Amino acid sequence: MADQRERLLSLVARMESSYARINDYTAVFRKQERVDGKLLPEDTILLKFQKPLKVYMKWIQDPSKGTEALYVDGSNGNKLLVHRGGILGILTLSLDPRGSLALTKNRHPITEVGFGYLIDGLQRNIRMALLHGEFEIIRLAEETFRGRSATVVEGRFLARGGRTYYASRMVFYIDTELQLPVGAVFYDEADALIERYSYSDVKLNVGLTPLDFSRENTAYRF
């Protein structure tokens, strides 16, 4: 058990170190979330991200194919710009990224998308739980995730002393080459799925430019 604990802490440290070396990245991002008690269909999204917080997302499969979202911290009045696909494609919405409209079908605002937020949440919960002896490691092994070598960690949080954790059980996958969490699944106390995320076709430090996050870029039609 002590060996598994040290291995887990080492994995967390390596994820943090790997992310610290990243300036930008692109990926295909898949997410499925339970919102207001209802498990929504999976979304498949082209994601572009640049530090400190520039995000462009384009839904590339149904049910929201063609929808685009853009958020650049400090620009556009700190608003989330959303361009709907389909018959609503002529409209661009300017939304509070944490407001009710932006969160209608989302558990998290666009400001919480990406590896950085995920790593931060994982390390805070895991380190606190290990410190208090409230994390049970169920599985820690080498597996394949979306065709790539990865380390899978499955664990259960055993909250005591008034402490709370983000989920009751979680499973996450750390890509062996990238040392990043390319998959994460979270369950509640009843072992019902809260949310599921994955990243594939990840490309790091590709040299994204301001044009990739510009509303004037006609490719994005904002």
LODRENMAR-940133 format. One record per residue (C-alpha): residue number from 1; residue in one letter; chain; x, y, z. Coordinates in steps of 0.02 Angstrom, whole numbers, padded with zeros to 5 digits. Example, Ala and Ser with C-alpha at 12.3 -4.5 7.8 and 13.67 -1.06 7.14 Angstrom:
! LODRENMAR-940133
> pos, code, unit, east, north, up
> 1, a, A, 00615, -00225, 00390
> 2, s, A, 00684, -00053, 00357
//
This chain:
! LODRENMAR-940133
> pos, code, unit, east, north, up
> 1, m, A, 00000, 00000, 00000
> 2, a, A, 00141, 00121, 00041
> 3, d, A, 00220, 00083, -00127
> 4, q, A, 00057, 00120, -00217
> 5, r, A, 00037, 00281, -00120
> 6, e, A, 00211, 00340, -00169
> 7, r, A, 00182, 00288, -00349
> 8, l, A, 00019, 00386, -00354
> 9, l, A, 00101, 00542, -00282
> 10, s, A, 00240, 00524, -00411
> 11, l, A, 00111, 00515, -00551
> 12, v, A, 00026, 00673, -00488
> 13, a, A, 00194, 00764, -00480
> 14, r, A, 00236, 00710, -00657
> 15, m, A, 00070, 00774, -00723
> 16, e, A, 00101, 00943, -00643
> 17, s, A, 00278, 00949, -00714
> 18, s, A, 00219, 00900, -00887
> 19, y, A, 00083, 01032, -00890
> 20, a, A, 00204, 01166, -00831
> 21, r, A, 00302, 01141, -00993
> 22, i, A, 00150, 01169, -01104
> 23, n, A, 00107, 01336, -01182
> 24, d, A, -00035, 01279, -01294
> 25, y, A, -00117, 01123, -01363
> 26, t, A, -00253, 01055, -01475
> 27, a, A, -00355, 00897, -01447
> 28, v, A, -00518, 00809, -01481
> 29, f, A, -00612, 00828, -01317
> 30, r, A, -00757, 00715, -01271
> 31, k, A, -00869, 00750, -01124
> 32, q, A, -01025, 00675, -01049
> 33, e, A, -01103, 00754, -00895
> 34, r, A, -01251, 00733, -00779
> 35, v, A, -01339, 00902, -00767
> 36, d, A, -01493, 00928, -00656
> 37, g, A, -01503, 00741, -00629
> 38, k, A, -01504, 00698, -00815
> 39, l, A, -01359, 00612, -00904
> 40, l, A, -01334, 00708, -01065
> 41, p, A, -01270, 00636, -01231
> 42, e, A, -01083, 00637, -01261
> 43, d, A, -01011, 00790, -01347
> 44, t, A, -00862, 00779, -01465
> 45, i, A, -00767, 00942, -01479
> 46, l, A, -00614, 01011, -01565
> 47, l, A, -00521, 01103, -01427
> 48, k, A, -00386, 01236, -01441
> 49, f, A, -00309, 01300, -01280
> 50, q, A, -00171, 01426, -01242
> 51, k, A, -00109, 01482, -01074
> 52, p, A, -00155, 01573, -00970
> 53, l, A, -00336, 01557, -01027
> 54, k, A, -00383, 01561, -01210
> 55, v, A, -00510, 01430, -01264
> 56, y, A, -00588, 01390, -01431
> 57, m, A, -00709, 01244, -01448
> 58, k, A, -00800, 01177, -01601
> 59, w, A, -00926, 01035, -01586
> 60, i, A, -00885, 00915, -01727
> 61, q, A, -01019, 00782, -01703
> 62, d, A, -01206, 00781, -01666
> 63, p, A, -01307, 00826, -01566
> 64, s, A, -01224, 00999, -01565
> 65, k, A, -01120, 00987, -01724
> 66, g, A, -01066, 01157, -01790
> 67, t, A, -01080, 01251, -01625
> 68, e, A, -00928, 01355, -01579
> 69, a, A, -00874, 01437, -01417
> 70, l, A, -00735, 01562, -01386
> 71, y, A, -00669, 01631, -01223
> 72, v, A, -00514, 01740, -01203
> 73, d, A, -00480, 01800, -01027
> 74, g, A, -00469, 01990, -01030
> 75, s, A, -00548, 02009, -01203
> 76, n, A, -00725, 02026, -01270
> 77, g, A, -00780, 02098, -01104
> 78, n, A, -00733, 01931, -01023
> 79, k, A, -00886, 01859, -01108
> 80, l, A, -00910, 01687, -01181
> 81, l, A, -00951, 01700, -01366
> 82, v, A, -01061, 01559, -01430
> 83, h, A, -01107, 01529, -01611
> 84, r, A, -01243, 01397, -01627
> 85, g, A, -01244, 01269, -01765
> 86, g, A, -01395, 01230, -01873
> 87, i, A, -01537, 01353, -01902
> 88, l, A, -01474, 01463, -01759
> 89, g, A, -01308, 01486, -01848
> 90, i, A, -01342, 01668, -01889
> 91, l, A, -01336, 01715, -01705
> 92, t, A, -01186, 01746, -01594
> 93, l, A, -01223, 01751, -01409
> 94, s, A, -01118, 01848, -01284
> 95, l, A, -01137, 01765, -01114
> 96, d, A, -01074, 01771, -00937
> 97, p, A, -00966, 01613, -00938
> 98, r, A, -01030, 01567, -00765
> 99, g, A, -01209, 01620, -00794
> 100, s, A, -01362, 01509, -00805
> 101, l, A, -01375, 01517, -00995
> 102, a, A, -01194, 01463, -01020
> 103, l, A, -01218, 01321, -00896
> 104, t, A, -01384, 01259, -00965
> 105, k, A, -01308, 01095, -01024
> 106, n, A, -01140, 01103, -00936
> 107, r, A, -01078, 01058, -00762
> 108, h, A, -00929, 01175, -00782
> 109, p, A, -00899, 01344, -00862
> 110, i, A, -00780, 01356, -01010
> 111, t, A, -00651, 01432, -00891
> 112, e, A, -00633, 01258, -00814
> 113, v, A, -00597, 01166, -00977
> 114, g, A, -00431, 01081, -01008
> 115, f, A, -00287, 00988, -00929
> 116, g, A, -00240, 01124, -00804
> 117, y, A, -00405, 01127, -00711
> 118, l, A, -00418, 00938, -00713
> 119, i, A, -00242, 00913, -00645
> 120, d, A, -00270, 01043, -00509
> 121, g, A, -00430, 00958, -00452
> 122, l, A, -00352, 00786, -00453
> 123, q, A, -00198, 00836, -00355
> 124, r, A, -00295, 00934, -00223
> 125, n, A, -00417, 00793, -00190
> 126, i, A, -00289, 00653, -00195
> 127, r, A, -00159, 00739, -00085
> 128, m, A, -00287, 00788, 00046
> 129, a, A, -00364, 00613, 00047
> 130, l, A, -00195, 00527, 00061
> 131, l, A, -00143, 00645, 00200
> 132, h, A, -00294, 00594, 00303
> 133, g, A, -00296, 00411, 00253
> 134, e, A, -00458, 00433, 00158
> 135, f, A, -00412, 00366, -00013
> 136, e, A, -00428, 00183, -00059
> 137, i, A, -00329, 00133, -00214
> 138, i, A, -00433, 00005, -00307
> 139, r, A, -00328, -00010, -00463
> 140, l, A, -00159, 00058, -00516
> 141, a, A, -00099, -00025, -00675
> 142, e, A, -00035, -00005, -00852
> 143, e, A, -00171, -00014, -00983
> 144, t, A, -00217, 00052, -01155
> 145, f, A, -00331, 00203, -01171
> 146, r, A, -00396, 00252, -01343
> 147, g, A, -00257, 00153, -01424
> 148, r, A, -00115, 00228, -01321
> 149, s, A, -00015, 00165, -01173
> 150, a, A, -00076, 00238, -01009
> 151, t, A, -00075, 00215, -00822
> 152, v, A, -00249, 00192, -00750
> 153, v, A, -00289, 00244, -00572
> 154, e, A, -00453, 00197, -00492
> 155, g, A, -00488, 00252, -00315
> 156, r, A, -00623, 00283, -00187
> 157, f, A, -00632, 00432, -00069
> 158, l, A, -00682, 00388, 00110
> 159, a, A, -00729, 00558, 00180
> 160, r, A, -00724, 00580, 00368
> 161, g, A, -00703, 00722, 00491
> 162, g, A, -00815, 00839, 00393
> 163, r, A, -00703, 00837, 00240
> 164, t, A, -00780, 00827, 00068
> 165, y, A, -00710, 00771, -00099
> 166, y, A, -00765, 00805, -00276
> 167, a, A, -00825, 00627, -00306
> 168, s, A, -00848, 00464, -00215
> 169, r, A, -00754, 00359, -00343
> 170, m, A, -00646, 00409, -00490
> 171, v, A, -00550, 00328, -00630
> 172, f, A, -00419, 00422, -00728
> 173, y, A, -00294, 00380, -00864
> 174, i, A, -00122, 00459, -00879
> 175, d, A, -00047, 00449, -01052
> 176, t, A, 00125, 00366, -01038
> 177, e, A, 00210, 00478, -01166
> 178, l, A, 00123, 00642, -01128
> 179, q, A, 00109, 00618, -00939
> 180, l, A, -00060, 00704, -00945
> 181, p, A, -00233, 00645, -00886
> 182, v, A, -00313, 00600, -01053
> 183, g, A, -00463, 00517, -00972
> 184, a, A, -00562, 00547, -00813
> 185, v, A, -00725, 00474, -00746
> 186, f, A, -00812, 00526, -00585
> 187, y, A, -00951, 00439, -00487
> 188, d, A, -01061, 00495, -00342
> 189, e, A, -01102, 00405, -00177
> 190, a, A, -01231, 00296, -00265
> 191, d, A, -01098, 00251, -00395
> 192, a, A, -01195, 00344, -00530
> 193, l, A, -01092, 00430, -00664
> 194, i, A, -01064, 00615, -00630
> 195, e, A, -00956, 00655, -00781
> 196, r, A, -00837, 00575, -00905
> 197, y, A, -00699, 00663, -01004
> 198, s, A, -00568, 00608, -01129
> 199, y, A, -00436, 00687, -01240
> 200, s, A, -00370, 00611, -01400
> 201, d, A, -00261, 00668, -01546
> 202, v, A, -00171, 00782, -01422
> 203, k, A, -00040, 00898, -01498
> 204, l, A, 00066, 01002, -01379
> 205, n, A, 00151, 01170, -01406
> 206, v, A, 00091, 01187, -01584
> 207, g, A, 00119, 01376, -01589
> 208, l, A, -00060, 01441, -01583
> 209, t, A, -00073, 01625, -01626
> 210, p, A, -00196, 01765, -01580
> 211, l, A, -00287, 01725, -01743
> 212, d, A, -00335, 01556, -01670
> 213, f, A, -00434, 01647, -01535
> 214, s, A, -00495, 01799, -01632
> 215, r, A, -00679, 01836, -01657
> 216, e, A, -00632, 01923, -01819
> 217, n, A, -00569, 01760, -01891
> 218, t, A, -00702, 01724, -02023
> 219, a, A, -00669, 01537, -02006
> 220, y, A, -00756, 01548, -01837
> 221, r, A, -00896, 01663, -01900
> 222, f, A, -00907, 01763, -01737
//
